[in-house]
Amino acid sequence: MTAVVDKIAAARLRPAESQQVFRAVLDALARPGRIVELPSDLLAGTPAVLQPVLALADLATPVAVLDDGAGWADAVSAVTSAPVVGIDVARFVAATRPMTAQELRSACRGSALAPEDGTKVCLSVSEVDGDDWLLSGPGIADRAQVSGVDGLLAARNEAVANYPAGIDLLLITADGRMAGIPRTTVIEGKGF
């Protein structure tokens, strides 16, 4: 019980901190592949991958936290009042552990009439600055390059195949570097 209480205390964001995270998420999704930084002072004690969910979720925002029983789902729910649900109905998914391709495929995609219901998937990655994935599309002047998550490219492309429905990805390193990949971005992977 003490561990969950400690996680709840570490996960609380003040309004100004939530605004900083919100701005970083907007910048990341508006400029796919560009590396933005989450506020470094928020990273002590809480995984960086949870910051977008902690800043943006509320009691009307269903969330899923994939954490292998580390207790972060309870902390996120307590701090945001967001209901914890399955991936297939969550508006936000935060994965502190590696996500499988099947889990990514099952993320809620919304619909043509309600694309805003598509999930924002926050993935913890070891690196975002690299050239594993080549990005093109709106918000990218020429081409951008990021390091992605091995084995998830086909699942991501399947999840955005029925635009405007689809999912948006936020790739987030432990030190708070983040790259956004909205559903409008075309990804080509080296060796995929």
TIVO-2410 file (N, C-alpha, C; in nm, 3 decimals):
# residues 192
REC num residu      c1      c2      c3 atome chaine
REC   1      M   0.082  -0.120   0.000     N      A
REC   1      M   0.000   0.000   0.000    CA      A
REC   1      M   0.086   0.126   0.000     C      A
REC   2      T   0.197   0.124   0.077     N      A
REC   2      T   0.285   0.240   0.084    CA      A
REC   2      T   0.345   0.270  -0.053     C      A
REC   3      A   0.377   0.168  -0.132     N      A
REC   3      A   0.435   0.189  -0.264    CA      A
REC   3      A   0.337   0.264  -0.355     C      A
REC   4      V   0.209   0.228  -0.349     N      A
REC   4      V   0.110   0.298  -0.431    CA      A
REC   4      V   0.093   0.442  -0.385     C      A
REC   5      V   0.093   0.465  -0.253     N      A
REC   5      V   0.082   0.601  -0.200    CA      A
REC   5      V   0.201   0.685  -0.247     C      A
REC   6      D   0.320   0.627  -0.245     N      A
REC   6      D   0.439   0.698  -0.293    CA      A
REC   6      D   0.427   0.730  -0.441     C      A
REC   7      K   0.374   0.637  -0.519     N      A
REC   7      K   0.356   0.660  -0.662    CA      A
REC   7      K   0.254   0.771  -0.687     C      A
REC   8      I   0.148   0.772  -0.609     N      A
REC   8      I   0.046   0.877  -0.623    CA      A
REC   8      I   0.108   1.013  -0.594     C      A
REC   9      A   0.186   1.022  -0.487     N      A
REC   9      A   0.251   1.150  -0.454    CA      A
REC   9      A   0.346   1.194  -0.565     C      A
REC  10      A   0.421   1.100  -0.622     N      A
REC  10      A   0.516   1.134  -0.729    CA      A
REC  10      A   0.446   1.173  -0.859     C      A
REC  11      A   0.325   1.122  -0.879     N      A
REC  11      A   0.256   1.141  -1.007    CA      A
REC  11      A   0.171   1.269  -1.013     C      A
REC  12      R   0.151   1.336  -0.904     N      A
REC  12      R   0.066   1.457  -0.905    CA      A
REC  12      R   0.135   1.570  -0.981     C      A
REC  13      L   0.062   1.632  -1.072     N      A
REC  13      L   0.113   1.747  -1.147    CA      A
REC  13      L   0.035   1.871  -1.108     C      A
REC  14      R   0.106   1.981  -1.092     N      A
REC  14      R   0.041   2.111  -1.070    CA      A
REC  14      R  -0.011   2.160  -1.206     C      A
REC  15      P  -0.107   2.253  -1.208     N      A
REC  15      P  -0.161   2.301  -1.336    CA      A
REC  15      P  -0.054   2.351  -1.434     C      A
REC  16      A   0.043   2.425  -1.385     N      A
REC  16      A   0.148   2.476  -1.475    CA      A
REC  16      A   0.230   2.362  -1.534     C      A
REC  17      E   0.252   2.256  -1.456     N      A
REC  17      E   0.326   2.140  -1.507    CA      A
REC  17      E   0.245   2.067  -1.613     C      A
REC  18      S   0.116   2.052  -1.589     N      A
REC  18      S   0.028   1.990  -1.690    CA      A
REC  18      S   0.029   2.069  -1.819     C      A
REC  19      Q   0.031   2.201  -1.809     N      A
REC  19      Q   0.034   2.285  -1.929    CA      A
REC  19      Q   0.165   2.265  -2.006     C      A
REC  20      Q   0.276   2.251  -1.934     N      A
REC  20      Q   0.405   2.229  -2.001    CA      A
REC  20      Q   0.405   2.096  -2.076     C      A
REC  21      V   0.351   1.992  -2.014     N      A
REC  21      V   0.345   1.861  -2.079    CA      A
REC  21      V   0.252   1.867  -2.199     C      A
REC  22      F   0.135   1.932  -2.183     N      A
REC  22      F   0.040   1.947  -2.293    CA      A
REC  22      F   0.106   2.016  -2.412     C      A
REC  23      R   0.181   2.122  -2.386     N      A
REC  23      R   0.250   2.195  -2.494    CA      A
REC  23      R   0.352   2.105  -2.564     C      A
REC  24      A   0.425   2.025  -2.487     N      A
REC  24      A   0.524   1.935  -2.545    CA      A
REC  24      A   0.456   1.829  -2.633     C      A
REC  25      V   0.342   1.775  -2.588     N      A
REC  25      V   0.267   1.677  -2.667    CA      A
REC  25      V   0.218   1.741  -2.797     C      A
REC  26      L   0.163   1.862  -2.788     N      A
REC  26      L   0.117   1.931  -2.910    CA      A
REC  26      L   0.232   1.952  -3.008     C      A
REC  27      D   0.347   1.998  -2.958     N      A
REC  27      D   0.463   2.020  -3.044    CA      A
REC  27      D   0.508   1.889  -3.110     C      A
REC  28      A   0.510   1.782  -3.033     N      A
REC  28      A   0.556   1.652  -3.086    CA      A
REC  28      A   0.463   1.602  -3.196     C      A
REC  29      L   0.332   1.616  -3.177     N      A
REC  29      L   0.238   1.567  -3.277    CA      A
REC  29      L   0.225   1.660  -3.397     C      A
REC  30      A   0.251   1.791  -3.378     N      A
REC  30      A   0.244   1.886  -3.489    CA      A
REC  30      A   0.365   1.877  -3.581     C      A
REC  31      R   0.476   1.831  -3.526     N      A
REC  31      R   0.601   1.818  -3.603    CA      A
REC  31      R   0.654   1.676  -3.589     C      A
REC  32      P   0.592   1.582  -3.659     N      A
REC  32      P   0.630   1.441  -3.643    CA      A
REC  32      P   0.779   1.418  -3.662     C      A
REC  33      G   0.835   1.338  -3.572     N      A
REC  33      G   0.975   1.304  -3.580    CA      A
REC  33      G   1.068   1.403  -3.513     C      A
REC  34      R   1.019   1.523  -3.486     N      A
REC  34      R   1.103   1.621  -3.416    CA      A
REC  34      R   1.107   1.585  -3.268     C      A
REC  35      I   1.225   1.585  -3.211     N      A
REC  35      I   1.242   1.548  -3.071    CA      A
REC  35      I   1.211   1.670  -2.983     C      A
REC  36      V   1.116   1.653  -2.892     N      A
REC  36      V   1.085   1.756  -2.793    CA      A
REC  36      V   1.115   1.699  -2.654     C      A
REC  37      E   1.127   1.786  -2.558     N      A
REC  37      E   1.163   1.740  -2.423    CA      A
REC  37      E   1.049   1.767  -2.326     C      A
REC  38      L   1.017   1.666  -2.249     N      A
REC  38      L   0.925   1.684  -2.138    CA      A
REC  38      L   0.999   1.759  -2.028     C      A
REC  39      P   0.928   1.835  -1.944     N      A
REC  39      P   0.996   1.907  -1.836    CA      A
REC  39      P   1.075   1.812  -1.747     C      A
REC  40      S   1.205   1.833  -1.737     N      A
REC  40      S   1.293   1.740  -1.665    CA      A
REC  40      S   1.262   1.732  -1.516     C      A
REC  41      D   1.210   1.838  -1.457     N      A
REC  41      D   1.182   1.836  -1.314    CA      A
REC  41      D   1.064   1.747  -1.278     C      A
REC  42      L   0.988   1.699  -1.378     N      A
REC  42      L   0.873   1.613  -1.351    CA      A
REC  42      L   0.910   1.465  -1.353     C      A
REC  43      L   1.032   1.434  -1.391     N      A
REC  43      L   1.069   1.295  -1.415    CA      A
REC  43      L   1.118   1.220  -1.291     C      A
REC  44      A   1.139   1.289  -1.183     N      A
REC  44      A   1.187   1.223  -1.062    CA      A
REC  44      A   1.074   1.139  -1.001     C      A
REC  45      G   1.094   1.010  -0.999     N      A
REC  45      G   0.999   0.922  -0.934    CA      A
REC  45      G   0.884   0.871  -1.018     C      A
REC  46      T   0.864   0.926  -1.136     N      A
REC  46      T   0.754   0.884  -1.223    CA      A
REC  46      T   0.810   0.856  -1.362     C      A
REC  47      P   0.776   0.744  -1.424     N      A
REC  47      P   0.823   0.718  -1.560    CA      A
REC  47      P   0.778   0.828  -1.657     C      A
REC  48      A   0.870   0.872  -1.741     N      A
REC  48      A   0.839   0.978  -1.837    CA      A
REC  48      A   0.721   0.941  -1.925     C      A
REC  49      V   0.705   0.815  -1.959     N      A
REC  49      V   0.598   0.771  -2.049    CA      A
REC  49      V   0.458   0.799  -1.990     C      A
REC  50      L   0.450   0.818  -1.860     N      A
REC  50      L   0.320   0.847  -1.797    CA      A
REC  50      L   0.284   0.995  -1.799     C      A
REC  51      Q   0.380   1.082  -1.824     N      A
REC  51      Q   0.353   1.225  -1.815    CA      A
REC  51      Q   0.238   1.275  -1.904     C      A
REC  52      P   0.229   1.235  -2.032     N      A
REC  52      P   0.114   1.281  -2.111    CA      A
REC  52      P  -0.020   1.238  -2.053     C      A
REC  53      V  -0.028   1.115  -2.002     N      A
REC  53      V  -0.153   1.066  -1.943    CA      A
REC  53      V  -0.185   1.145  -1.816     C      A
REC  54      L  -0.086   1.167  -1.731     N      A
REC  54      L  -0.107   1.241  -1.607    CA      A
REC  54      L  -0.151   1.385  -1.634     C      A
REC  55      A  -0.101   1.443  -1.742     N      A
REC  55      A  -0.135   1.581  -1.775    CA      A
REC  55      A  -0.269   1.595  -1.845     C      A
REC  56      L  -0.310   1.496  -1.923     N      A
REC  56      L  -0.425   1.513  -2.011    CA      A
REC  56      L  -0.548   1.432  -1.975     C      A
REC  57      A  -0.534   1.327  -1.896     N      A
REC  57      A  -0.649   1.242  -1.863    CA      A
REC  57      A  -0.731   1.305  -1.750     C      A
REC  58      D  -0.860   1.274  -1.754     N      A
REC  58      D  -0.949   1.316  -1.646    CA      A
REC  58      D  -1.058   1.212  -1.631     C      A
REC  59      L  -1.159   1.239  -1.552     N      A
REC  59      L  -1.261   1.137  -1.524    CA      A
REC  59      L  -1.341   1.094  -1.645     C      A
REC  60      A  -1.333   1.168  -1.755     N      A
REC  60      A  -1.403   1.130  -1.877    CA      A
REC  60      A  -1.309   1.069  -1.981     C      A
REC  61      T  -1.185   1.039  -1.941     N      A
REC  61      T  -1.084   0.987  -2.033    CA      A
REC  61      T  -1.040   0.848  -1.990     C      A
REC  62      P  -1.094   0.744  -2.051     N      A
REC  62      P  -1.050   0.609  -2.013    CA      A
REC  62      P  -0.904   0.586  -2.052     C      A
REC  63      V  -0.829   0.526  -1.960     N      A
REC  63      V  -0.687   0.500  -1.982    CA      A
REC  63      V  -0.654   0.354  -1.958     C      A
REC  64      A  -0.547   0.309  -2.022     N      A
REC  64      A  -0.490   0.177  -1.997    CA      A
REC  64      A  -0.342   0.198  -1.968     C      A
REC  65      V  -0.294   0.135  -1.861     N      A
REC  65      V  -0.153   0.144  -1.826    CA      A
REC  65      V  -0.098   0.001  -1.827     C      A
REC  66      L  -0.001  -0.021  -1.915     N      A
REC  66      L   0.063  -0.152  -1.927    CA      A
REC  66      L   0.192  -0.146  -1.847     C      A
REC  67      D   0.190  -0.204  -1.725     N      A
REC  67      D   0.307  -0.189  -1.638    CA      A
REC  67      D   0.348  -0.315  -1.565     C      A
REC  68      D   0.298  -0.431  -1.605     N      A
REC  68      D   0.336  -0.558  -1.541    CA      A
REC  68      D   0.320  -0.555  -1.389     C      A
REC  69      G   0.212  -0.495  -1.341     N      A
REC  69      G   0.181  -0.498  -1.199    CA      A
REC  69      G   0.263  -0.405  -1.112     C      A
REC  70      A   0.326  -0.304  -1.169     N      A
REC  70      A   0.409  -0.213  -1.091    CA      A
REC  70      A   0.327  -0.113  -1.009     C      A
REC  71      G   0.196  -0.109  -1.029     N      A
REC  71      G   0.111  -0.019  -0.952    CA      A
REC  71      G   0.086   0.116  -1.013     C      A
REC  72      W   0.141   0.142  -1.130     N      A
REC  72      W   0.121   0.273  -1.191    CA      A
REC  72      W  -0.022   0.295  -1.238     C      A
REC  73      A  -0.092   0.190  -1.276     N      A
REC  73      A  -0.232   0.206  -1.319    CA      A
REC  73      A  -0.316   0.263  -1.205     C      A
REC  74      D  -0.296   0.212  -1.084     N      A
REC  74      D  -0.369   0.263  -0.968    CA      A
REC  74      D  -0.332   0.408  -0.939     C      A
REC  75      A  -0.204   0.441  -0.951     N      A
REC  75      A  -0.159   0.578  -0.926    CA      A
REC  75      A  -0.218   0.675  -1.028     C      A
REC  76      V  -0.215   0.636  -1.157     N      A
REC  76      V  -0.271   0.722  -1.262    CA      A
REC  76      V  -0.420   0.744  -1.238     C      A
REC  77      S  -0.492   0.639  -1.206     N      A
REC  77      S  -0.635   0.652  -1.179    CA      A
REC  77      S  -0.663   0.741  -1.059     C      A
REC  78      A  -0.585   0.725  -0.951     N      A
REC  78      A  -0.605   0.806  -0.831    CA      A
REC  78      A  -0.576   0.954  -0.857     C      A
REC  79      V  -0.472   0.983  -0.934     N      A
REC  79      V  -0.432   1.122  -0.958    CA      A
REC  79      V  -0.525   1.191  -1.057     C      A
REC  80      T  -0.567   1.121  -1.161     N      A
REC  80      T  -0.646   1.184  -1.269    CA      A
REC  80      T  -0.795   1.160  -1.258     C      A
REC  81      S  -0.836   1.066  -1.177     N      A
REC  81      S  -0.976   1.019  -1.167    CA      A
REC  81      S  -1.021   0.949  -1.295     C      A
REC  82      A  -0.928   0.916  -1.381     N      A
REC  82      A  -0.960   0.848  -1.507    CA      A
REC  82      A  -0.991   0.701  -1.480     C      A
REC  83      P  -1.094   0.650  -1.547     N      A
REC  83      P  -1.122   0.507  -1.533    CA      A
REC  83      P  -1.015   0.423  -1.606     C      A
REC  84      V  -0.968   0.318  -1.541     N      A
REC  84      V  -0.872   0.226  -1.601    CA      A
REC  84      V  -0.951   0.119  -1.675     C      A
REC  85      V  -0.924   0.106  -1.805     N      A
REC  85      V  -1.001   0.016  -1.892    CA      A
REC  85      V  -0.906  -0.067  -1.977     C      A
REC  86      G  -0.961  -0.150  -2.063     N      A
REC  86      G  -0.881  -0.227  -2.158    CA      A
REC  86      G  -0.831  -0.139  -2.271     C      A
REC  87      I  -0.729  -0.187  -2.339     N      A
REC  87      I  -0.670  -0.113  -2.451    CA      A
REC  87      I  -0.773  -0.081  -2.559     C      A
REC  88      D  -0.866  -0.171  -2.581     N      A
REC  88      D  -0.961  -0.157  -2.692    CA      A
REC  88      D  -1.059  -0.041  -2.675     C      A
REC  89      V  -1.071   0.016  -2.555     N      A
REC  89      V  -1.161   0.130  -2.534    CA      A
REC  89      V  -1.091   0.251  -2.475     C      A
REC  90      A  -0.960   0.240  -2.448     N      A
REC  90      A  -0.885   0.349  -2.385    CA      A
REC  90      A  -0.860   0.462  -2.483     C      A
REC  91      R  -0.867   0.584  -2.434     N      A
REC  91      R  -0.829   0.702  -2.514    CA      A
REC  91      R  -0.679   0.729  -2.502     C      A
REC  92      F  -0.620   0.689  -2.389     N      A
REC  92      F  -0.476   0.695  -2.369    CA      A
REC  92      F  -0.427   0.558  -2.324     C      A
REC  93      V  -0.316   0.515  -2.382     N      A
REC  93      V  -0.246   0.395  -2.337    CA      A
REC  93      V  -0.104   0.438  -2.305     C      A
REC  94      A  -0.056   0.401  -2.187     N      A
REC  94      A   0.083   0.425  -2.151    CA      A
REC  94      A   0.146   0.291  -2.120     C      A
REC  95      A   0.253   0.260  -2.191     N      A
REC  95      A   0.320   0.131  -2.174    CA      A
REC  95      A   0.457   0.153  -2.113     C      A
REC  96      T   0.470   0.119  -1.984     N      A
REC  96      T   0.600   0.128  -1.919    CA      A
REC  96      T   0.684   0.004  -1.947     C      A
REC  97      R   0.622  -0.096  -2.005     N      A
REC  97      R   0.689  -0.219  -2.046    CA      A
REC  97      R   0.675  -0.230  -2.198     C      A
REC  98      P   0.751  -0.318  -2.262     N      A
REC  98      P   0.736  -0.334  -2.407    CA      A
REC  98      P   0.593  -0.374  -2.444     C      A
REC  99      M   0.542  -0.312  -2.547     N      A
REC  99      M   0.408  -0.340  -2.597    CA      A
REC  99      M   0.419  -0.440  -2.711     C      A
REC 100      T   0.326  -0.533  -2.718     N      A
REC 100      T   0.329  -0.630  -2.827    CA      A
REC 100      T   0.255  -0.574  -2.948     C      A
REC 101      A   0.283  -0.631  -3.063     N      A
REC 101      A   0.214  -0.590  -3.186    CA      A
REC 101      A   0.064  -0.614  -3.173     C      A
REC 102      Q   0.024  -0.724  -3.111     N      A
REC 102      Q  -0.118  -0.753  -3.094    CA      A
REC 102      Q  -0.185  -0.650  -3.004     C      A
REC 103      E  -0.117  -0.607  -2.900     N      A
REC 103      E  -0.173  -0.502  -2.813    CA      A
REC 103      E  -0.191  -0.373  -2.892     C      A
REC 104      L  -0.092  -0.337  -2.973     N      A
REC 104      L  -0.104  -0.215  -3.052    CA      A
REC 104      L  -0.218  -0.226  -3.152     C      A
REC 105      R  -0.234  -0.342  -3.214     N      A
REC 105      R  -0.345  -0.363  -3.308    CA      A
REC 105      R  -0.481  -0.349  -3.240     C      A
REC 106      S  -0.488  -0.383  -3.111     N      A
REC 106      S  -0.617  -0.379  -3.042    CA      A
REC 106      S  -0.653  -0.241  -2.989     C      A
REC 107      A  -0.564  -0.143  -3.002     N      A
REC 107      A  -0.593  -0.008  -2.954    CA      A
REC 107      A  -0.712   0.051  -3.029     C      A
REC 108      C  -0.794   0.125  -2.956     N      A
REC 108      C  -0.913   0.188  -3.014    CA      A
REC 108      C  -0.873   0.285  -3.125     C      A
REC 109      R  -0.937   0.272  -3.239     N      A
REC 109      R  -0.904   0.355  -3.355    CA      A
REC 109      R  -1.005   0.465  -3.381     C      A
REC 110      G  -1.113   0.470  -3.304     N      A
REC 110      G  -1.218   0.565  -3.335    CA      A
REC 110      G  -1.289   0.521  -3.461     C      A
REC 111      S  -1.351   0.616  -3.528     N      A
REC 111      S  -1.424   0.587  -3.652    CA      A
REC 111      S  -1.415   0.707  -3.744     C      A
REC 112      A  -1.466   0.692  -3.865     N      A
REC 112      A  -1.467   0.804  -3.959    CA      A
REC 112      A  -1.549   0.921  -3.903     C      A
REC 113      L  -1.656   0.890  -3.829     N      A
REC 113      L  -1.739   0.995  -3.771    CA      A
REC 113      L  -1.686   1.048  -3.638     C      A
REC 114      A  -1.601   0.971  -3.573     N      A
REC 114      A  -1.544   1.014  -3.444    CA      A
REC 114      A  -1.396   0.977  -3.436     C      A
REC 115      P  -1.313   1.035  -3.524     N      A
REC 115      P  -1.171   1.000  -3.522    CA      A
REC 115      P  -1.101   1.043  -3.393     C      A
REC 116      E  -1.159   1.140  -3.323     N      A
REC 116      E  -1.101   1.186  -3.197    CA      A
REC 116      E  -1.102   1.078  -3.089     C      A
REC 117      D  -1.179   0.972  -3.110     N      A
REC 117      D  -1.182   0.860  -3.015    CA      A
REC 117      D  -1.064   0.766  -3.032     C      A
REC 118      G  -0.981   0.788  -3.133     N      A
REC 118      G  -0.863   0.704  -3.152    CA      A
REC 118      G  -0.765   0.723  -3.037     C      A
REC 119      T  -0.695   0.619  -3.002     N      A
REC 119      T  -0.606   0.618  -2.887    CA      A
REC 119      T  -0.476   0.693  -2.914     C      A
REC 120      K  -0.429   0.763  -2.810     N      A
REC 120      K  -0.293   0.816  -2.807    CA      A
REC 120      K  -0.213   0.711  -2.730     C      A
REC 121      V  -0.117   0.650  -2.797     N      A
REC 121      V  -0.037   0.544  -2.737    CA      A
REC 121      V   0.100   0.600  -2.700     C      A
REC 122      C   0.132   0.598  -2.571     N      A
REC 122      C   0.260   0.645  -2.520    CA      A
REC 122      C   0.349   0.523  -2.496     C      A
REC 123      L   0.457   0.513  -2.572     N      A
REC 123      L   0.546   0.397  -2.564    CA      A
REC 123      L   0.680   0.437  -2.504     C      A
REC 124      S   0.724   0.362  -2.406     N      A
REC 124      S   0.856   0.381  -2.349    CA      A
REC 124      S   0.958   0.316  -2.442     C      A
REC 125      V   1.052   0.394  -2.490     N      A
REC 125      V   1.154   0.344  -2.583    CA      A
REC 125      V   1.293   0.380  -2.531     C      A
REC 126      S   1.393   0.307  -2.573     N      A
REC 126      S   1.528   0.335  -2.527    CA      A
REC 126      S   1.590   0.453  -2.601     C      A
REC 127      E   1.546   0.477  -2.724     N      A
REC 127      E   1.603   0.585  -2.805    CA      A
REC 127      E   1.500   0.636  -2.905     C      A
REC 128      V   1.501   0.766  -2.932     N      A
REC 128      V   1.415   0.822  -3.037    CA      A
REC 128      V   1.496   0.888  -3.146     C      A
REC 129      D   1.621   0.916  -3.117     N      A
REC 129      D   1.707   0.987  -3.213    CA      A
REC 129      D   1.787   0.885  -3.292     C      A
REC 130      G   1.738   0.853  -3.411     N      A
REC 130      G   1.806   0.754  -3.494    CA      A
REC 130      G   1.745   0.752  -3.632     C      A
REC 131      D   1.770   0.646  -3.705     N      A
REC 131      D   1.720   0.641  -3.842    CA      A
REC 131      D   1.652   0.508  -3.875     C      A
REC 132      D   1.594   0.444  -3.774     N      A
REC 132      D   1.523   0.317  -3.798    CA      A
REC 132      D   1.396   0.337  -3.879     C      A
REC 133      W   1.326   0.447  -3.851     N      A
REC 133      W   1.201   0.477  -3.922    CA      A
REC 133      W   1.218   0.607  -4.000     C      A
REC 134      L   1.177   0.607  -4.127     N      A
REC 134      L   1.177   0.726  -4.211    CA      A
REC 134      L   1.034   0.778  -4.216     C      A
REC 135      L   1.013   0.904  -4.181     N      A
REC 135      L   0.880   0.963  -4.171    CA      A
REC 135      L   0.858   1.065  -4.281     C      A
REC 136      S   0.735   1.069  -4.333     N      A
REC 136      S   0.695   1.173  -4.427    CA      A
REC 136      S   0.547   1.200  -4.406     C      A
REC 137      G   0.504   1.317  -4.451     N      A
REC 137      G   0.363   1.352  -4.437    CA      A
REC 137      G   0.346   1.492  -4.380     C      A
REC 138      P   0.222   1.529  -4.343     N      A
REC 138      P   0.195   1.663  -4.289    CA      A
REC 138      P   0.280   1.694  -4.167     C      A
REC 139      G   0.333   1.818  -4.163     N      A
REC 139      G   0.414   1.863  -4.051    CA      A
REC 139      G   0.562   1.831  -4.065     C      A
REC 140      I   0.599   1.762  -4.175     N      A
REC 140      I   0.739   1.725  -4.197    CA      A
REC 140      I   0.783   1.794  -4.326     C      A
REC 141      A   0.884   1.881  -4.314     N      A
REC 141      A   0.928   1.960  -4.430    CA      A
REC 141      A   0.976   1.871  -4.544     C      A
REC 142      D   1.059   1.775  -4.517     N      A
REC 142      D   1.111   1.686  -4.620    CA      A
REC 142      D   1.090   1.542  -4.573     C      A
REC 143      R   1.180   1.493  -4.493     N      A
REC 143      R   1.168   1.362  -4.429    CA      A
REC 143      R   1.229   1.376  -4.291     C      A
REC 144      A   1.179   1.299  -4.199     N      A
REC 144      A   1.235   1.295  -4.064    CA      A
REC 144      A   1.274   1.151  -4.035     C      A
REC 145      Q   1.363   1.134  -3.940     N      A
REC 145      Q   1.407   1.000  -3.902    CA      A
REC 145      Q   1.400   0.986  -3.751     C      A
REC 146      V   1.351   0.873  -3.705     N      A
REC 146      V   1.350   0.842  -3.562    CA      A
REC 146      V   1.382   0.694  -3.545     C      A
REC 147      S   1.420   0.660  -3.425     N      A
REC 147      S   1.430   0.519  -3.389    CA      A
REC 147      S   1.296   0.479  -3.334     C      A
REC 148      G   1.242   0.372  -3.383     N      A
REC 148      G   1.111   0.329  -3.340    CA      A
REC 148      G   1.117   0.212  -3.246     C      A
REC 149      V   1.014   0.135  -3.248     N      A
REC 149      V   1.001   0.019  -3.162    CA      A
REC 149      V   1.000  -0.103  -3.253     C      A
REC 150      D   1.102  -0.187  -3.239     N      A
REC 150      D   1.113  -0.304  -3.324    CA      A
REC 150      D   0.987  -0.388  -3.320     C      A
REC 151      G   0.944  -0.432  -3.436     N      A
REC 151      G   0.831  -0.523  -3.445    CA      A
REC 151      G   0.694  -0.460  -3.443     C      A
REC 152      L   0.685  -0.328  -3.431     N      A
REC 152      L   0.553  -0.264  -3.423    CA      A
REC 152      L   0.513  -0.187  -3.548     C      A
REC 153      L   0.600  -0.179  -3.646     N      A
REC 153      L   0.570  -0.099  -3.764    CA      A
REC 153      L   0.448  -0.151  -3.839     C      A
REC 154      A   0.440  -0.280  -3.865     N      A
REC 154      A   0.326  -0.336  -3.938    CA      A
REC 154      A   0.196  -0.316  -3.859     C      A
REC 155      A   0.202  -0.336  -3.728     N      A
REC 155      A   0.083  -0.317  -3.645    CA      A
REC 155      A   0.038  -0.171  -3.645     C      A
REC 156      R   0.133  -0.078  -3.639     N      A
REC 156      R   0.098   0.064  -3.643    CA      A
REC 156      R   0.036   0.099  -3.778     C      A
REC 157      N   0.096   0.052  -3.886     N      A
REC 157      N   0.042   0.084  -4.018    CA      A
REC 157      N  -0.098   0.027  -4.036     C      A
REC 158      E  -0.123  -0.091  -3.982     N      A
REC 158      E  -0.257  -0.149  -3.986    CA      A
REC 158      E  -0.356  -0.064  -3.906     C      A
REC 159      A  -0.312  -0.011  -3.793     N      A
REC 159      A  -0.399   0.067  -3.706    CA      A
REC 159      A  -0.437   0.203  -3.763     C      A
REC 160      V  -0.364   0.251  -3.864     N      A
REC 160      V  -0.396   0.380  -3.924    CA      A
REC 160      V  -0.446   0.367  -4.068     C      A
REC 161      A  -0.474   0.246  -4.112     N      A
REC 161      A  -0.511   0.220  -4.252    CA      A
REC 161      A  -0.644   0.281  -4.293     C      A
REC 162      N  -0.734   0.307  -4.199     N      A
REC 162      N  -0.867   0.362  -4.231    CA      A
REC 162      N  -0.880   0.506  -4.188     C      A
REC 163      Y  -0.784   0.589  -4.229     N      A
REC 163      Y  -0.786   0.731  -4.195    CA      A
REC 163      Y  -0.921   0.791  -4.234     C      A
REC 164      P  -0.982   0.878  -4.150     N      A
REC 164      P  -0.925   0.951  -4.038    CA      A
REC 164      P  -0.923   0.875  -3.906     C      A
REC 165      A  -0.981   0.756  -3.902     N      A
REC 165      A  -0.970   0.675  -3.781    CA      A
REC 165      A  -0.826   0.626  -3.768     C      A
REC 166      G  -0.782   0.602  -3.647     N      A
REC 166      G  -0.647   0.551  -3.626    CA      A
REC 166      G  -0.593   0.586  -3.489     C      A
REC 167      I  -0.466   0.558  -3.470     N      A
REC 167      I  -0.399   0.585  -3.343    CA      A
REC 167      I  -0.285   0.683  -3.366     C      A
REC 168      D  -0.246   0.751  -3.261     N      A
REC 168      D  -0.130   0.840  -3.262    CA      A
REC 168      D  -0.028   0.784  -3.164     C      A
REC 169      L   0.100   0.790  -3.199     N      A
REC 169      L   0.206   0.739  -3.112    CA      A
REC 169      L   0.288   0.852  -3.053     C      A
REC 170      L   0.325   0.835  -2.928     N      A
REC 170      L   0.425   0.920  -2.864    CA      A
REC 170      L   0.535   0.826  -2.815     C      A
REC 171      L   0.653   0.838  -2.874     N      A
REC 171      L   0.769   0.757  -2.835    CA      A
REC 171      L   0.846   0.838  -2.732     C      A
REC 172      I   0.864   0.783  -2.611     N      A
REC 172      I   0.919   0.860  -2.500    CA      A
REC 172      I   1.032   0.783  -2.433     C      A
REC 173      T   1.148   0.848  -2.422     N      A
REC 173      T   1.261   0.786  -2.354    CA      A
REC 173      T   1.253   0.812  -2.203     C      A
REC 174      A   1.330   0.738  -2.126     N      A
REC 174      A   1.330   0.753  -1.980    CA      A
REC 174      A   1.372   0.893  -1.937     C      A
REC 175      D   1.457   0.958  -2.017     N      A
REC 175      D   1.502   1.093  -1.980    CA      A
REC 175      D   1.411   1.203  -2.035     C      A
REC 176      G   1.295   1.166  -2.090     N      A
REC 176      G   1.194   1.264  -2.130    CA      A
REC 176      G   1.202   1.317  -2.271     C      A
REC 177      R   1.283   1.259  -2.357     N      A
REC 177      R   1.281   1.299  -2.498    CA      A
REC 177      R   1.164   1.228  -2.564     C      A
REC 178      M   1.092   1.302  -2.647     N      A
REC 178      M   0.968   1.248  -2.704    CA      A
REC 178      M   0.958   1.284  -2.852     C      A
REC 179      A   0.908   1.187  -2.930     N      A
REC 179      A   0.878   1.210  -3.071    CA      A
REC 179      A   0.734   1.167  -3.095     C      A
REC 180      G   0.658   1.250  -3.163     N      A
REC 180      G   0.520   1.218  -3.195    CA      A
REC 180      G   0.508   1.164  -3.336     C      A
REC 181      I   0.421   1.067  -3.351     N      A
REC 181      I   0.391   1.011  -3.484    CA      A
REC 181      I   0.239   1.001  -3.496     C      A
REC 182      P   0.177   1.106  -3.550     N      A
REC 182      P   0.031   1.102  -3.566    CA      A
REC 182      P  -0.010   1.005  -3.675     C      A
REC 183      R  -0.138   0.978  -3.681     N      A
REC 183      R  -0.191   0.882  -3.778    CA      A
REC 183      R  -0.171   0.925  -3.922     C      A
REC 184      T  -0.146   1.054  -3.948     N      A
REC 184      T  -0.127   1.105  -4.083    CA      A
REC 184      T   0.014   1.082  -4.136     C      A
REC 185      T   0.104   1.039  -4.051     N      A
REC 185      T   0.243   1.021  -4.090    CA      A
REC 185      T   0.264   0.886  -4.157     C      A
REC 186      V   0.337   0.890  -4.267     N      A
REC 186      V   0.374   0.767  -4.337    CA      A
REC 186      V   0.510   0.724  -4.282     C      A
REC 187      I   0.520   0.598  -4.244     N      A
REC 187      I   0.645   0.544  -4.189    CA      A
REC 187      I   0.698   0.435  -4.281     C      A
REC 188      E   0.825   0.446  -4.312     N      A
REC 188      E   0.895   0.339  -4.381    CA      A
REC 188      E   1.005   0.293  -4.286     C      A
REC 189      G   1.013   0.165  -4.266     N      A
REC 189      G   1.113   0.112  -4.175    CA      A
REC 189      G   1.225   0.044  -4.251     C      A
REC 190      K   1.346   0.064  -4.204     N      A
REC 190      K   1.459  -0.004  -4.263    CA      A
REC 190      K   1.452  -0.151  -4.226     C      A
REC 191      G   1.457  -0.236  -4.323     N      A
REC 191      G   1.459  -0.379  -4.297    CA      A
REC 191      G   1.322  -0.439  -4.263     C      A
REC 192      F   1.215  -0.363  -4.277     N      A
REC 192      F   1.081  -0.416  -4.246    CA      A
REC 192      F   1.012  -0.460  -4.372     C      A
***
